[in-house]
Amino acid sequence: MGSNWQSQIERNAFKPVSHVLFDMDGLLINTEVIYTRTIETILERYIGPTELSWEVKKKQMGKIAPDLAELIIEEYNLPLKPKEYTAQARIIQENLFPNCEMMPGAERLIRHLKAHNIPIALATSSAAETFRMKSTFHRDFFKLFDHHIYGSSDPELKRGKPHPDIFLTCASRFPDPPAPEKCLVFEDAPNGVKAAVSAGMQVVMVPDPRMDEDSRSEATLSLESLLEFQPELFGLPPFDD
């Protein structure tokens, strides 16, 4: 753990929580490299070999499928409609998503919270169909969550991150819905952090190493890895080891 991590603890007064909400892409499973490869494959078809810029990558992270498609089409002036882009992306991802790997510390944290009966839920911008591809080899892991919210296909959700809707809806579906301030969100993307903050929730950010300090500033706590997280900071049971 670095000095920056320690300084965050010293200057932040963390509040106890009772429920925990998790983003998925780039946080629990390593799918962001697949999104990058997908976008670059489509870009090559229309404008030639193109490396996805980090600035566009940051904007893309955490978006629901229609918003992601609109972003890429606008940024690169592609002759596509959002539905056409999404259809092409899905074909590419069908072969890639099933092989995505878990992120360091993800399974340890989720199994720990589950073992201590902490209510946990998944709040992903993915569609249900895409989620099934991504979780092909992680079915048992995702069964540990009390429920899932799929931002790109849930009929209740009209707006994606950075709007707070997905986290507020996710919290409302617990049997005993908690107040927003009793929820802790885990995110990797600035859009997701903004959504959690707008929802009135604390948020732990585990960003891409390239993420600048300004993009991390709204998070309650920013970590390099889920392995660094100390549950007791937020009134949760500490790890047994």
ABEGO torsion letter per residue (X at the ends): XBAAAAAAAAABBBBBBABBBBBABGAABBAAAAAAAAAAAAAAAAAEBBBBBAAAAAAABGBBAAAAAAAAAAAAGBBBBAAAAAAAAAAAAAAAAAABBBBBGAAAAAAAAAAAGBBBBBBBABBAAAAAAAAAAAAAAAAABABBBBAAABAABABBOABAAAAAAAAAABABBBBAAABBBBBABAAAAAAAAAAGBBBBBBBBAABBAAAAAABABBBABAAABBAAAAGBBBBAX
